[in-house]
Amino acid sequence: MPSGRHRAAFTAERRRRRAGWKGAVAVLTVAVIIAGGAYLFLTRSAGTCSARDPILVSVAAALDVAPPVMDAAGRFNASGAEVEGRCVQVQVAEQPPAPVLRTLIGDRAGVLPGRPDGWIADSSVWVRLARKQGGQDIAADETVVATSPLVFATRRSLAERFAAGGTAMSWDMVFPATVRGRLRPTEHEPDIVRIPDPSVSGAGIATVAAARDIVGTGEKADRDLTAFVRMAQSGSAPDYRSMLGAVDAPGFWSRPVVIVPEQSVWAHNREGHAEPVVALQPKEGTIDLDYPYVVTAADPDRAAASRLFAEWLRSAATQEAVRRAGFRGADGQPPFPAGDDIPTVQPRSRPSITAEVIDEALEAWSRLAPPSRILVLADVSKENAEPIRAGGETRLDVAVEAAKLGLQLFPNETHMGLWEFARDIKGGADHRELIGLGPITEPDGGQEEIRRTALFRVADGIKALGDRSGALYDAIDAGFRSVSEGYDPLMSNALLVLTAGVDDGKGVSRRELVDRLREEWDPDRPVQIIVVAFGKAADRAALGEIVSATNGQLYVAQEPGQIIDVFLSALARRLCHPTCT
């Protein structure tokens, strides 16, 4: 039998082996536990869902509301939300409403790289437009995430000045002063009210709807709405930040006001500007931007996951975060801290802004907003050298002054040209081109000054020719063909004739002209003829027949100031063109 020493040695060796085995087992056990923990970590979140094959939900959110929504998504992703045992992970991207709309309706230009599974626009109007334009897989219900009323915003010193003068903000201020019965605003009201671009923002759409609601219906209403669109185009801006920045910056306007969501004022004042901006509520009531969440996923699992996130956005914690980002909650509770420049009271809503009014407003904007392409014919015949009334200005003087006033109504996107006409005015021709038809912000071929400047200069130099008779019908015939040949489908194409309204009968006859116009006028490429006749000598019957052939219009004016209404009425015909009666 082995000796005790050997036994002891054997026992010690066995103990060493046993200890080594136990250590190996312990290490293996720890490794298994760690591996198991890693597996559990990879396949479990706070709940019991599998993270190996998560459901990824992409959400497109309007730029201003995106930050609190992103924070909410982070908390949601850590909550263990699941659909059919799979974890849900939400990814939020800042996206303006317009490209999302184009993506959802299947447009080809200006779309997102991929279709989102959820969408938060700044207004439910966008969602309704997407449905109306054939967007697929857009849920029937929406979840309001936040609200923010539209306000009239200006720097604090101006707000105090308006208050001292007893001036309350009003939706009437979005119209030019001429609509309100005066040539310019008073010293106690804004000299400009700028609105957001309605093609990219819900605030702009809401402002257009408010304007449509205020003017009502009828010929004057259409004229007033046209004046609003013209002013809005010249002062609109693509984003709220630049609009509020312009309120602070010195410039042409001394009393500027902008229409923006209340939240943008809250955010602006936290950037440390020298003078805070104040949010003023319009006296007639305002319109709330409602920031709706709508499910847009086609896949059933992603749609279910998107609905879970919508519910999360209405949780108490998320609603508190929304209010801390300057929004009012879905229930209208004010932001906190609101500060001295944000009203804490719930603003009165304007209930007359219905879906129908919004649709009418957007349709009107779409017709009125496209730029104009206009060839102006100026009558320099001896008939236009006569005074419009005894001892008064000549018809041509009134026409030129009218044209200069009208030119101020047209934005920079306008294309315009100028001819003068009279019998045998140039080498046997009955018209002469003074400025070629083209963009008013660009020079006419080879010239240095832009067309807008040239139009004012040339207009001042136009003189009536006392020995030339009126070649009115021949000029209209040539002008109509010129505009038609260069027709631009993205613009409103028109021939504007400023005349005494008398033809000498030596060229094309009225019947021949009317027959040609009826034959050549194309409703798919419509060119309007608009005749503005000065004085009482105009042959109204003949001119009325001519303009009717193109669904145009005849206006008779006696004073330069009347031209504002004349031009606005002419532009307002876009609301019914080419089927105007």
Secondary structure, DSSP 8 states (H G I E B T S, - for coil): ---HHHHHHHHHHHHHHHHHHHHHHHHHHHHHHHHHHHHHHHH--SSS-EEEEEEEEEEEE-TTTHHHHHHHHHHHHTTT-EETTEEEEEEEEE--HHHHHHHHTT-SSS--SS--SEEE-SSHHHHHHHHHTT-SS--S--EE--BEEEEEEEEHHHHHHHHHTT----GGGGS-GGGGTSSS--TTS-SEEE-B-TTT-HHHHHHHHHHHHHH-SSHHHHHHHHHHHHHHHHH-BS-HHHHHHHHHS-SS-SSEEEEEEHHHHHHHHTT--SS-EEEE--TT-B-EE--EEEE--SSHHHHHHHHHHHHHHTSHHHHHHHHHTT-B-TT----SS--TTS--S---B-TT--HHHHHHHHHHHHHHSS-EEEEEEEE-SGGGGSBSSTTS-BHHHHHHHHHHHHHTTS-TT-EEEEEEEEEEEETTEEEEEEEEEEETTSBSTT-SSBHHHHHHHHHHH----TT----HHHHHHHHHHHHHHT--TTSEEEEEEEE-----SSSS-HHHHHHHHHHH--TTS-EEEEEEEESS-S-HHHHHHHHHTTT-EEEEESSGGGHHHHHHHHHHGGGTTTS--
